[in-house]
């Protein structure tokens, strides 16, 4: 039954991705704010509906007998863990959105072609995160002390995020980008949405490929921070993987909603720092102090809400007054 549940989830995700790219966004275009908001809401609703399914699966012990020890918990507990993990991943993706915006600006990617880069970047992220989650779960199961390493990593990341300035980001520092330029000749010209073209008989990379390489490698760095954060919430691989996937699959549409005015959320970064610090400390003390999943959900939700509201209030105060 466990295999059937995993296969069913993967088939559902592949179907939605096919509908997204192959049907609704088959032609390159600049998504309107209304369209992006609609897709963002759609992905959030799908995550919430799936959360109800998580409750049903765990409440009725529908996993295989060999996996009962791993998945044996109440439906309400599993649903709370999924939603908390989803909320953490979704909030941390805000910082990812800023980085993607910088990458697209640096490589001058046209607005109508950004969807294609985001799509393939997210598809690569799904595969990479699946591998990293599997490795992380195996490490935690075999080495209990790895939890302390993850906790320390999150606290260090929070400190780096607090002191690092956004204008210090330089795509040219990306090792994978430099390697790509050594392997392939590069053209400065765009050829529609193509990643490769033939120039004088040689396979040549376009700026589309370079931006994809940087987006993909940047997500790996974000995953190193965000995946341990979810392992603080739950060590169930199914909940960690599904909450991650739902969060990042909605990233494409969320980007087109927030990219234009992400800088207005000035206190959101501080909220993310506090969330990472909280989950890092929670992981470090997990063997001594048990913090209820509902408490963690409340703490994370309050930190995120305060950051958003404070940013909106500050932006409203600084906006120029309208003429009567």
Secondary structure in CASP SS format (residue, H / E / C, confidence):
PFRMAT SS
TARGET T0000
AUTHOR 0000-0000-0000
METHOD secondary structure of the structure
MODEL  1
X C 1.00
X H 1.00
X H 1.00
X H 1.00
X H 1.00
X H 1.00
X H 1.00
X H 1.00
X H 1.00
X H 1.00
X H 1.00
X H 1.00
X H 1.00
X H 1.00
X H 1.00
X H 1.00
X H 1.00
X H 1.00
X H 1.00
X H 1.00
X H 1.00
X H 1.00
X H 1.00
X H 1.00
X C 1.00
X C 1.00
X C 1.00
X C 1.00
X C 1.00
X C 1.00
X C 1.00
X C 1.00
X H 1.00
X H 1.00
X H 1.00
X H 1.00
X H 1.00
X H 1.00
X H 1.00
X H 1.00
X H 1.00
X H 1.00
X H 1.00
X H 1.00
X H 1.00
X H 1.00
X H 1.00
X H 1.00
X H 1.00
X H 1.00
X H 1.00
X H 1.00
X H 1.00
X H 1.00
X H 1.00
X H 1.00
X H 1.00
X H 1.00
X H 1.00
X C 1.00
X C 1.00
X C 1.00
X C 1.00
X C 1.00
X H 1.00
X H 1.00
X H 1.00
X H 1.00
X H 1.00
X H 1.00
X H 1.00
X C 1.00
X C 1.00
X C 1.00
X H 1.00
X H 1.00
X H 1.00
X H 1.00
X H 1.00
X H 1.00
X H 1.00
X H 1.00
X H 1.00
X H 1.00
X H 1.00
X H 1.00
X H 1.00
X H 1.00
X H 1.00
X H 1.00
X H 1.00
X H 1.00
X H 1.00
X H 1.00
X H 1.00
X H 1.00
X H 1.00
X H 1.00
X H 1.00
X H 1.00
X H 1.00
X H 1.00
X H 1.00
X H 1.00
X H 1.00
X H 1.00
X C 1.00
X C 1.00
X C 1.00
X C 1.00
X H 1.00
X H 1.00
X H 1.00
X H 1.00
X H 1.00
X H 1.00
X H 1.00
X H 1.00
X H 1.00
X H 1.00
X H 1.00
X H 1.00
X H 1.00
X H 1.00
X H 1.00
X H 1.00
X H 1.00
X H 1.00
X H 1.00
X H 1.00
X H 1.00
X H 1.00
X H 1.00
X H 1.00
X H 1.00
X H 1.00
X H 1.00
X H 1.00
X H 1.00
X H 1.00
X H 1.00
X H 1.00
X C 1.00
X C 1.00
X C 1.00
X H 1.00
X H 1.00
X H 1.00
X H 1.00
X H 1.00
X H 1.00
X H 1.00
X H 1.00
X H 1.00
X H 1.00
X H 1.00
X H 1.00
X H 1.00
X H 1.00
X H 1.00
X H 1.00
X H 1.00
X H 1.00
X C 1.00
X C 1.00
X H 1.00
X H 1.00
X H 1.00
X C 1.00
X C 1.00
X H 1.00
X H 1.00
X H 1.00
X C 1.00
X H 1.00
X H 1.00
X H 1.00
X H 1.00
X H 1.00
X H 1.00
X H 1.00
X H 1.00
X H 1.00
X C 1.00
X E 1.00
X E 1.00
X C 1.00
X C 1.00
X C 1.00
X C 1.00
X C 1.00
X C 1.00
X C 1.00
X C 1.00
X C 1.00
X E 1.00
X E 1.00
X E 1.00
X E 1.00
X C 1.00
X C 1.00
X E 1.00
X E 1.00
X E 1.00
X E 1.00
X C 1.00
X H 1.00
X H 1.00
X H 1.00
X H 1.00
X H 1.00
X H 1.00
X H 1.00
X H 1.00
X H 1.00
X H 1.00
X H 1.00
X H 1.00
X H 1.00
X H 1.00
X H 1.00
X H 1.00
X H 1.00
X H 1.00
X H 1.00
X H 1.00
X H 1.00
X H 1.00
X H 1.00
X H 1.00
X H 1.00
X H 1.00
X H 1.00
X C 1.00
X C 1.00
X C 1.00
X H 1.00
X H 1.00
X H 1.00
X H 1.00
X H 1.00
X H 1.00
X H 1.00
X H 1.00
X H 1.00
X H 1.00
X H 1.00
X H 1.00
X H 1.00
X C 1.00
X H 1.00
X H 1.00
X H 1.00
X H 1.00
X H 1.00
X H 1.00
X H 1.00
X H 1.00
X C 1.00
X C 1.00
X C 1.00
X H 1.00
X H 1.00
X H 1.00
X C 1.00
X C 1.00
X C 1.00
X H 1.00
X H 1.00
X H 1.00
X H 1.00
X H 1.00
X H 1.00
X H 1.00
X H 1.00
X H 1.00
X H 1.00
X H 1.00
X H 1.00
X H 1.00
X H 1.00
X H 1.00
X H 1.00
X H 1.00
X C 1.00
X C 1.00
X C 1.00
X C 1.00
X C 1.00
X C 1.00
X C 1.00
X C 1.00
X H 1.00
X H 1.00
X H 1.00
X H 1.00
X H 1.00
X H 1.00
X H 1.00
X H 1.00
X H 1.00
X H 1.00
X H 1.00
X H 1.00
X H 1.00
X H 1.00
X H 1.00
X H 1.00
X H 1.00
X H 1.00
X H 1.00
X H 1.00
X H 1.00
X H 1.00
X H 1.00
X H 1.00
X H 1.00
X H 1.00
X C 1.00
X C 1.00
X C 1.00
X C 1.00
X C 1.00
X C 1.00
END
